[in-house]
Amino acid sequence: MVFNEEDESRMIGLKMVMAEAKDVSYTSMLHLNNLVIRINTK
């Protein structure tokens, strides 16, 4: 599959989650990648 780097709709779900994120932390331990996203609740 070929992706267009300039396509604004690319990874739209991740962009939406990151826009609502209060805090994001990434760690890599023992060759395991961990992404923790804290989201504001209303």
C-alpha positions in Angstrom: 0.0 0.0 0.0 1.3 3.4 -0.9 0.6 6.4 1.5 0.5 10.0 0.5 2.6 11.9 3.1 0.6 15.1 2.3 -2.8 13.6 2.8 -4.3 15.5 5.8 -6.7 12.6 6.6 -3.8 10.2 7.1 -3.9 8.9 10.7 -6.9 11.0 11.5 -7.9 8.8 14.5 -4.5 9.2 16.2 -4.6 13.0 15.5 -8.1 13.2 17.1 -6.9 11.3 20.2 -3.7 13.4 20.5 -5.8 16.6 20.3 -7.8 15.6 23.3 -4.9 14.2 25.3 -4.0 15.8 28.6 -0.7 13.9 28.8 1.2 11.5 26.6 4.2 9.3 27.7 6.1 6.8 25.7 8.6 4.3 27.0 10.5 1.4 25.5 11.5 -1.3 27.9 12.8 -4.8 27.1 11.9 -4.3 23.4 8.3 -3.5 24.3 6.8 -0.1 23.3 4.3 1.5 25.7 2.3 4.5 24.9 0.1 5.9 27.7 -2.4 8.6 26.7 -4.3 10.5 29.5 -7.5 12.0 28.2 -9.5 14.8 29.9 -12.9 13.8 31.1 -15.7 16.3 31.1 
